[in-house]
Amino acid sequence: MDDQVSYARRIHQLATERPDEPALRHIALDGSTAVLTRAELDRRSGQLAGALAARGLGAGDLLGLGLRNSPQFVLSVLAAWKLGAVPVPVRWDLPDWELSRLRETVGAPVHLGAADLGWIDATAELAVPELPDATSPQMNGICSSGSTGTPKVILNTRPAVFDPRFTTPFIDLWGTEPVPRPQVILVLAPMYHANGFSTLYSLLGGDQLVVMEKFDAARVVDVVERHRVSTFTATPTMLRRIADLPDIEGRDLSSLVWILQGAAPMPPSLVHRWAKLIGPERILMAYGMTEAIGITALRGDEWMRHQGSVGRGMRGTEVLILDDDGQPLPPGEIGEIFLRTPGAGYGGYTYLGQAPQLRRTGDGYETVGDLGYLDADGYLFLVDRRVDLIVTGGANVFPAEVEIALIDHPEISDVVVIGLRDPEWGRRVHAVIQPADPSRPPTAGEVIAYAKSRLAPYKVPKTVEIVDAIPRSEATKVNRGALVATRGG
């Protein structure tokens, strides 16, 4: 359509309309702040686009981005869009062998990493080139890994054309008073992750970003207060670390209009803690995936009536729970979660590399392999991923349920539950514990006794391991498969 606005043109529009408005603030590891206005984003991304073109990047090409959260990362994404190229952020916090496999799967003609930061900065001395109004054929790619560890690169197949639906505050779907714009959006997650990268769509919508180079709970609260942050997206681990700050109840969180939680089920006790901090109506909990096959969500006050739920289908999403034979299950019965979003217009996805396609029903429902159930009102309850299921003594144990039961122990700071080979049980439930006080960790007996007070006997960990820290990625996610492998499978 003639009225479609490319991302390239949208960047320039905002720079023309609001040239001196701060668009991007970056909070470095040392706490220092760098600020770029709309005009500076437009100029610098144009300069960088010209330099990338000189390195051979053209329309339709993929641009690999192995950069931390930084002004250089944001400028590189905008520069790719100005050339009609497709930005693909690549996890930089992987072992070299795994990063090499991922880069090979992406196959980008140009890849920018930490060694290119100086080169990116030096492009500020270049002239701003005349660039055509290009439209990237895909919005972006996101790198992930399947349960087998096979590198997976997910390309959103929608062209990079500005669409206000991508920039509307999610909480507006609940029909409350519209959120004031521009929002001040705090970016906590690494921008190689879908939640972090998606804030760039809001930037194109006119919102302002405050990007943290690395998540730090204490600094998060300082930034919220200083910059009057109105929203952020966080994992349960991030929210727990913020809520655990000793002075959190006395801090000023009044600027937060809404927050979004995703990535894993939210422990009920943590929902209640945040409801006291900012009010339940300001909390959203959502369930979705990078492939964007659908999304469920609910607000905190809804959650209070459906505790433990990840919500109902939003934006036209339909939810189906199927058994192993592909037959629909009634409310309350656990099966595989299938989602479908007919006619939503948010584009599709495709994979690069050898990652297996998602399983699909004949009528268009797809699954990433998660297990859950619906209640009588149609609210979805996420149980766990099928690949993480522990079959112990013939009984099914979902690690997430055990983790939620243990995390409220006052001497436990973090916990991951895995299944390890066992000659008697097939797999035994094993809890990896990070103590709140490393000098006084809980004993295995204390952890097991606490679990027995909250769980059925067959779900209680049979073994407990104390570690200095749970190995989590920059996005605070944990690789259960790697933990199992390092402990003998």
N, C-alpha and C positions, 0 to 999 in steps of 0.2 A: 504493500500500500504506500501511496505517495506521502502520507502523513507520518510514516514511521520515522522515529528518531534513533539513529545509531548511538551506541555508547560514546563513540568518538565525538559526535555532535553534542551530545548531552553534557559532556565534560566542559566543552567550550561554552555552551549556553549558560551554565551555572557561573562560570568565570566572568562572563559578560554581565550577567544580572547582579551578581554579588561578589565582585572581585576581591574586596578586602575582608570578607568574612572568613574567620578561621574554619577550615574544613577538616584538618587532621592535626591532632596532637599526639606525639609519640612520647611515651614514658620509658626511658632507658633503664638499664639494669641498675645504674647508680642513682636513679630517681630524677635525673634531669629531664627537662621537657623541650622538645623541638616542635615548632608550629609551622604549618603550611596553610596559606590562604587558598581560596578557590583559584585566583589568578596564578598563584605560584604552582599549584598542581597542574593547571593547564599548560603553563609554559614549560615546566620541568619534564612533564610526561611527553610533550612534543619534542623537546631536545633529545630525550632518551629514545623516542621512537625513531628519530632520524639516525641515531647511532646504531640502533638494533638493525635497521634496514641495511646499513653499511656492513653489518656482520652477516647479512644474508637472510634475515627474518622477513617473511613476506605474508601477504594475505592468505589465510587458511592454514598457515604453519602453526605448530605447537611451540610455545615458549616454556621451557622448564624453569621452575623457580625454586631453588633450594636455599631460600633466605629466611632468616628469622623475622618475626614481626618488626617492621622497620619502615621508615619513610621510603627507603629504596625498594622494598617489596611492593608497597602501594603504587609507587611511580611505575614500576615495571609492569604491573597489571594494566594500568591505564595506558601505558605506551603500547602494549600488545593490542589492546582494543583499538587504539588509534591507527594501527597498521592493518586491522582486520585479522590479526592473529589470535590464537587461543591460549590464554594463560593456563598453565598447569602447575600449581604449587606441588612441590615434592617434599616429603618428610626429610628433614635434614638431621633428625635425631635418631637415625638408624645406624647399625654397624655398616662399615664400608662395603662388605660383600652384599648386604641386602639393599643398600642404596644403589649400588652398581646395577643390580638386577632391575630395580625400579626405573632407573634412568634408561636402561636399555629397552624396557617395555614402553616407556613414553616415546622414545625415539625422536626427541625434539632436535631440530637443526641448530638451535641455540639454547644453551642452558646457563643460567646465572646462579652462581653460588657465592659463598663468603669471600672468595678471592676476587670477585668482581665488584665489591662494594666501592673500592676506590675508583674503578673505571666508571661506575654509575655516577658517582659524585662529580667526576671530571667532565661529564657531559654538560654540566651547568655552564661551561664556557662556550658551548657551541651555539650557532645560530638556530633559531626555531625554524624548521623547514616548513614548506607548504606541503600539506598532506591531503590526499583525497579523502572524501567522506566514506570511509570503509566500514563494512559491517562484518564482524567475525562470524563465521558460519556456525560456531558453537559458542555458548557463553563462556564456558571454562571447563576444565577437567579437575577432578579430585582424585588423589591417589589413596588407595586403601589396600587391605590384604584380606583375602578370604580365609575361611577356617583352615584351609590346607597350607596357608602361607604363600600361595601363588600370588605374585604381584597383580594388582587389579587397578586399572585406571578407568575411572567413570567419567565419560564425557556427557555433559548436558547438551542435548542435540538442538536446543532452541537457539536461534540466532541471537546475537547480542544487540537486541533492539529494546530501547527503554520501554518498560511497562510499569506503571504505577502500582500494580498489584504486588510487585516484588518489594515495594518500599512502604506499603501501608503497615503501620504498627499492628502486630498480630492480635493484640488485646482488643483492638477496635472491632474484631469479629464478634465480640460478646455484646455489642450494642450499647456500651456505656458511652459516656461523654468522650468525644474524640481526643486522642492524645495530642497535646500541643506540639507543633512542629516549628523549627527543626528539633528533633530529638538530639540529646547528647548521649551517644551510644558508647559504652565502655566495652572494649574488646579484650577479653581475658584469655581466650583459647588461642593456640597458634593458628595463623591464618592459612596453614596448609589443611586445616580441618574445615569441613563444610560450614559449621556454625560460625567460625571466625571469618571465612572468606565471604559468606553471604552478607556481612555488614557492608561490603563494598557496594551492593545494590542500594542499600540505604543511603550511602554517600552520594550516589547518583540521584537519589530522590531528594537531596537537599539536606539530609541530616549530617550532623557533625560526629566524627569518630575520635575517641580517645583510645589509643592502641597501646597496650602494655607489652613491652618486649618479652616479659616473662611473668607468669602469674605469681603473685606474692600477696597473701591474704591481708597482712597489715597495710601494705601499700594500697591495696584495692580500696579500703575504707578511706584512706587519706585522699585518694584521687576522687572518689565519689563526693566527698565534702568540698574539696577545692574547686572542682570543675562542675559541680551540680549535675552529676550524671543522672539521666532519667531512666536508663534501662541497661541491662546486660543479660547475656546468656551464660549459664554456668552448669557445670556438672555437679552431682551431689557431693563429690569430694571437695570441690572448690567451696560450695556453700557451707559444708561442715567446717572447713578450716576458717572461714570468715566468722561463722557463728561461735567458734571456739575461742575467739580473741577475748582476752580477759575483760576488756572495757567496752565490748560491742554494744551493750545495752545503753551506754551513755553517749554513743556516737550519733552524728546527725545523718540519718538516712532518708530524710524527708523529701529529698529531690527525686527519689526513685518512684516513678509512676507505675512501672511494672518490671518484673524480671521473668525470664524464661529458663526453665530447667529441662534438661534432656540428657541423653546418652545412657541412662540407667535408671531403674526404679528408685524413687525417692524414699528413704526410710521415713516412716510416719513420724517418728520423734523429731526429725529434722524439719519436716513440713510445719509442725506445730511451733518449733522454735522460730522459724522465719515468719510465720503468721503473727507471732507476738512482736517481732521486730518491725515489720512494715505493713501488716494487715493481710489477711488471706486473699482479699480481692485483687491484690497487686501481684500475686504469684500465679504464673502459668506453668503447667507441666505438660510436656508433649512427648510423643513417640513418633519417630519417623526414621528415614534412612537416606543415605547420600543419593540413592537412585531416584528418590522423590516419587515413589510409587503411591504414596498416600501419607496422611498424617492424622493422628488423633491428639486431642488436647482437652484440658479442662482447667478451670480457674480454681484457685485455692478454696474458695467458699463452696464450690461444687464438690471438690475433693473431700471436704469434711463430711459430706453425705455419702461418699463412695470411697472411703479411705483405702489407699493402695492402688487406685485406678490410675491409668494414663490417659483417660478421657474417651470421648466419642469421636467419630469421624468428622473432620473439618474439611472445608473447601471441596465438598462433594465426595469425600472419601467414604467408601463402603468397606466394612470389616466382615470377614468370614472366618470361622474357626472350623478346620477340617481335621478328621482323624487320619490315620495312616493309609486308609483306603480311599481317601479323597471325599469322604461323606461329611456333610455338615453336622456339627455337634450342638446340642442344646445348651442353654445358659448354664454356667457353672462347671462345665466339663472342659478339661485342658486338652488342647490340640494345637495344631500349627496355625499361625496367624497369616491370613492372606488379605491383601489390600487391593482396592481398585478405585481409581479416580476418573470416572468417565467424563469426557468433555471439559476437564478443568482448564485446559489450554496452557499448562505450565511446561509443555515440551516433554520429550522423552529422554532416554539415555542409551548409551552404547558403551561397550567395553573395548579397551585396547588390551592386547596380550591374550593369554590363554586361560583367563579366569572363566569358570563355568557360568553359563547364563542362569538367571533366576528361574526357579520352577514356576510354571504358569498354568492356570486352569484354562479350559477351552473357552470360557466366557470372560477371560481377561484379568482375573485376580492373580497377583504375584506374591511371592514370599521370600524373605531372606533367611528363613529357618528359625524364627523366633517362636516360642511357645507361650500360650496364654489362654484366657477364657473371657467370655462376656458375661456380665450379670443380666438380670432380667430387664434392666433399663437400657441395655445396649452399651454400657461402659466397659472398656477393655481393661483387663488386668494382665500385665506382662509378667510371665513367670521366669523365663530364662531363655537362652539360646539352646537349641537342641544339641549343638556340638559341645556345650558345657555341661550337659546333663550327666550326673554321676549315678551309675547303676551299681548299688552296693547291696550284696546279699539278695539280689533280685528285686529290690525296691528302688524307685526313682527319687533322687534327691536333687533339688535345684540349688546350686551354689548361692544365687542371689538371696534366696530365702534365709539361708543360714547366715550369710553376711549381715543382713538386716537385723537378725536376732542378736548377733554378737556386738554390733557397732555401738550399742547403747551402754556396754560395760564401761564403767568410768576409767578403767585402766587400759582401755584399748583405743588407740588413735586411728588405726586403719586395719583393715582385714581383707584378705582374699581367701576364698575357699576353693579347693581343687580336689579332684579325685586321683588317687595314686594306686598303682597296682598293688594288689594284696592277695596272698595265696588263699586266704580264708573267705574274703568278702568279694573277690573279683576286683573291686575298687573300694578303697576306704576313703571316708570323708576326712580331709586334712585341712586344717586352718593355719594360714600363715598370718601371724599377728605382728603388727607394729605397736609397741607399747606407748602409752601417753608419756610415761616417765622411764627413759631407758635404764635408769639406775635401779628401778623397782618394777620390773615387768611382772605381769600376772603369771602364776604357775599354770602348767597344763591342767592340773586338777581344778583350779579356780575357773578356767575358761570352760572346761567340760561341764562343771557343775552349773555354771551360769546358763550354758546352752540347754542343759536338761530342764531347767526351769521355764524354758520358752519354746522348746521344740519337741516333737515326737522322738522317742528314743532312737529310731533308725536314722534320723537326720543329724544327730549329735556328732560332732567331730570325734573320731577315734584317736587322732594324733594332732598335736599342736606344735607349731614351730614359731619361735620368736626371732624376728629379724630387726636390724637397725631401721630399715625403711622399706616399704613396699615399692618395687620398681615400677613406677608409672611413667607414661610418656608425658611430653609437655602439655598434652591435652588432658592429663590426669587419668588416662585410660590404662588398663592393665592387660597384659597378654597372658591369659591363663595357660595357653598351650606352651609358651616358653617356660613358665614356672613348672609345669608338669615335666617337660623334657629335661630340665636341669636337675630334677629329683628322680630321675630314672624311669619316667614314663608312667 
